[in-house]
């Protein structure tokens, strides 16, 4: 079977586990979706190209590092945190300007300037004027509501349809003007202001990462990957740069019994690298086993994302149950296993 073999190195990397928050833990190897996404980006694909991927590798050490994270609250609070103005109201990012910061945990007021440190007088005054404008608009909406109540009473009191229709048109026009004015002069500019808090958090970082990745797809896609492999700059975070040791086409083979025996006896790849092995394969005890001791395979189970479909504007990921382990040997009575030969080593390939 024709495949592409990528041999990559990274000085450091974090393959974030999406369920972790306070400590951004990392997978020991990049998830399938991370690799597939990096390849798609390198090829400038805007639609998913189906591909099977095998991932194995190693790292020298894992460390935890502290950092201060910007946390934006769900609602704008006047009495706590840091008052900032976003450059784009629709995006939460580091592109903001600080207006003022609260001194105490609670009981402050940016609007009344109670126990706050003013950083930008211009931005704080803009915030205060918007708060004042919001209160005035609320008063106008109360008067609009009173007119709508009067309209309902007119219908009950038997006022002529002509007068009701005329008054109804007046109320509707007034309501529309107030709504448009509020959207333009209050809602949109007020949405730029956010409450920011800074909290100490930590993240895990893998050092001296080495990866062996096999990719199988249709001929056109694999040709695109080889043509654009130099565009593969990072796997994981944007700063997790990769060094491409080699990128070449290879043939995956089903070994003969004699070759399987050699793979079983001399399979150094499993001693060097850890691999993602699908659990459906692990369940077949004829496939792998831990060393020469027992058929029980040791490792850590994960649900790894591969690809996704969009349902109701949400990404629904196809999760692959795998065992991450390096303590295995290939049994010589196993059929249908794909192998690759690289640097005089025989390594099994677990395509998903």
N, C-alpha and C positions, 0 to 999 in steps of 0.2 A: 504494500500500500504506500502510495506516495504521500509524503508529509514534509512539513517545514520544521527544522529544529533550530531554536533560538538559544544561544548560550549567552546569558546576560549577567552583569554584576552591578550592584548598587552599594555605595558606601554606607548608606542608611536608608531605612524605609519604615513606613507605618501603613499597614493594610488594615484599616480601621474596621473593627467589629461594630456593626451598626447599632447593636443593642446597648452599647456602653456609652455612658454620658460623663460622669464625673472623672473617670479615668478612661481615656480613649485607648482601650486595649487593641492589640493587633493580632491578626492571624499569623501563624508562622510562615505561611506562603500566601501570595496574592490570590484572592478568589478568582474563579473563572470569569465572572463579570468584569473584574478589574482588568484582566488581561485582554479580554475581548473588546472592552471599551477603549483601551490604549491602542489596540491594533486598528479598530475602526477609525479612531481619531487620526492615526498616522496615514491611513488611506483616504482620509476625507470622506468617509462614508456617512451618509445621512439616514440610511435605512439599514436594518439588520441584515447581515450576511451570515447565513448558517455556517457554523464551524464546530468541529470537535476539538477539545483542548485537553492536554495532559500537562500537569504542573508538578515539578519536583525541584528541590533545592536545599540550601542550608544557610545558616548564618552563624557568626562567631559568638555574639553576645546580645542580650536584651537588657535595656536600661529604661528607667522611668525618669522623666523630666517634668519639672513644674513650669507652668505658664499661667498668665492671667488672661482669662477669656472675657470678651465682651458679651454680655448677656442682655438682650433687649426684652423688656417686660411686654406682656400681651397688651397692656393698656397704658396710656400716658398718665403718670401719677404726678401730682403737684407737690407732694410732701416728702419725696425720698429719691435716692439715686442721683444720677447725673442727667441734666436736661440737655439734649443734643438736637441739632437740626440735621436731617439726612439730606444728602445731595439729590437722592432719588427716593421719593416716598414709597415706591414699590419694591425697593431692594434693601435688605438689611446687610450692611457691609461696614468696613472701616472708613468709608467715605462720609464722614460727618464732621460737624463743627460743634464744639462745646459752648453752650450758653451759660450754664451755671451748675454748681454742684452743691448738694445738700450737706450740711455739717453733721447733723445728727441722723440716727437711723430712721426716725419718724418725727412727726410734729413740725416739720419745716413747711415752707410755702414759697414756691418760686414766684407765684403771682403777687404775693404781698411782701416778698423779699425778707422772709423770716428765717434766720439762721441758714443763709446760703452764701456761698462764695461766687461772686459774679465774675465770669470769665470774659463774656462778650456782652457789653451793655446793649449794643444794637440788636443782637438776637434775643436777649431777654425782654427788651421793650416790644419787639415784634410778637413774642409769645404772650405778653401781658395784654397787648392790644387785641389779639385774637381771642383771648379769654373774655375780654369785655364785649367784643363784638358777638361772641356766642351767646352771652346773656341777653343782649339786646334782641337778637334773632329769636330767642326763646320767648321773649315778651311779645314779639310780633306774632309768633305762632299761636300764642294764647288768644290774641285778638282774632286771628283767623279761625280758630276753633270756636270762639264765641259766635262768629258770624255763621258758621256751619250749624251750630245749635239753633240759631235763629231761623235758618232755612228749614230745619226740621219742624219747628214750631209753626212756621207759616203754612206748611203742608197740612198740619193737624188742624189749624184754625180756619181752613177753607179759603185761603187767599186765592185770588184768580190765577189760573195757570200762566197767564202772560207775565204777571209780576214775579211769580215763582221762577219762571224760566229766565227772566232778565236778571234776577238776583243770583240765581244759581250760576249763570255765566260770569257775573262779577266776582263771586267767591272763588270760582275755579281759576279765573285769570289771576286773581290776587295770590292764591295758593301756589300757582306755577311760578310767578315772579319771585316770591319769597324762596321757593325751593331752588330756583336757578341761582339767585343771589347767594344763598347759603353755600351751594356747591362750589361756586367760583371764588368767593371771597373769604370763606371760612373753612369748609371741609377740606378742600385741596391743600391750602397752605398749612392748616393745622395738622394734617396727616404727615407732614415732614418732621414734626417734632416727636421725639421718642424719649422714653426713660431708659437709661442705660445703667447697668450695674457691672462691676468688675469682680470676678470671683477667681480664687486660685484653683486650678485644676492640673491634672497631670496627663501625660500620654506616654505610651510605650514606644520604644524605638529599637528596631533591629539594626545591627551593624554588620558590615562585611557580608552582604547578602549575595549569594550566587544562585542563579536560576537556570534550569533546563526546561524549556517549554516546547512542546510539540503541538503543531496545528495541522488539522486535516480539513480541507474544504474542497470546493470545486476548483478546477484548473484556473479559471479566470481570477477567482478571489486569491488563490495562492500566488498567482503571477503578480497581482496588485500588491500583495504583502511584500514580496521580494523586491519589487520596484520602489516601494516607499519605506523600506525598513529603516532608512536613515532618519525618517521623521519620527521614529519611536524614541522619544526623549525621556519619558518618565512613566513609571508604573506605581500606582498608589496616589500619593499627594503630588501636587505640581512640582514640589521641590525634591521629590525622590527620583533623581536623575539616574538613567541607566547607561552603562557602558556595554556596547555590543561586542562581545568577544568573537562570536561567529553567528552567521545566519545563512543556512544552506538547506537545500533540499536533500532528503534522505529517503530510504526505503524501509518501511516497517515490515518485518517478516514474522511468519510463524515458524519457529525453530523445529528441527527434527528432534527425536528423542535424545540422540547423542548430544545435540546442541543444547537441549534443555538441561541435560545432566551437567554440561559444562557451565551453563548459566547458574544452575543450582549450587555448584561447587565453587565457582569463581565470580559470582555476581557481586562485584565490588560497588556497583551503583547504589545498592540498598544500604551498604555500610557508610557511604559518603553522604547520601541525600535522603531527605524525608520526602514522602509523596502523598498526594491526595489519592486514596484508593476508594472507589465507590463501594458502599456497603453491600450492594447486591453481589459484588465480586468477593468481598470478604466473607460473605456467608457461604461461599463455595470453598470448603476446606481443602479441596484438591488444588486450589489456586495458590494460596500463600500460607505461610506459617511463620511463627516467630523463631528464628534461628533453627537449631536442631533439637530444641527442648520439648516443644508442645505445639499442638495445632492451634492453640489460642493465640490470637494476634493482639498484641498490645498497641495502644495508641490513644488518640483523642478524637472523639466524634464531633463533627461539625455539620451544620446545614449551610452549604455554600451556594450563593446566588450564581446563576449562569446567565440567563437572558430573561426578558420580561415582556408582558403584553399590557396594553393600556385598557383598563376597564373602569368606566365612570370617572375618567380623568385621573385615575390612580394607576401606579405601576404595580403590577402583580408579578412577582419574581418566581421563576422556576428554580426551586431550591433542590440541590443535589445532596443527599446524605452521604458523607464520606468519612473515612477513617484516615487521620493524618499520622503516619508512622514511617519509621525507617528501619524497624526491626523485623525484616521479613526476608524470606528466600522463596524462589520459585520452585515448586515441586515438579519433578520430572515426569509426572503422570498427568500433567495439565495440558489440555488441548485448546487451540484457538487463542493463545496469548500472543500479543504483538511485542516485538523486541526491536531495539535499535542498537547499533554498534557505534560507539563514539570514543575516540581516544583509547582504542584497544580495550574498551570496557563494554560489557553487555548490560543494557538497562531495559527493564520492562517499561512499557508505555501504557498508561491507564487513561484512555480517551473517554471523554464525557461530552 
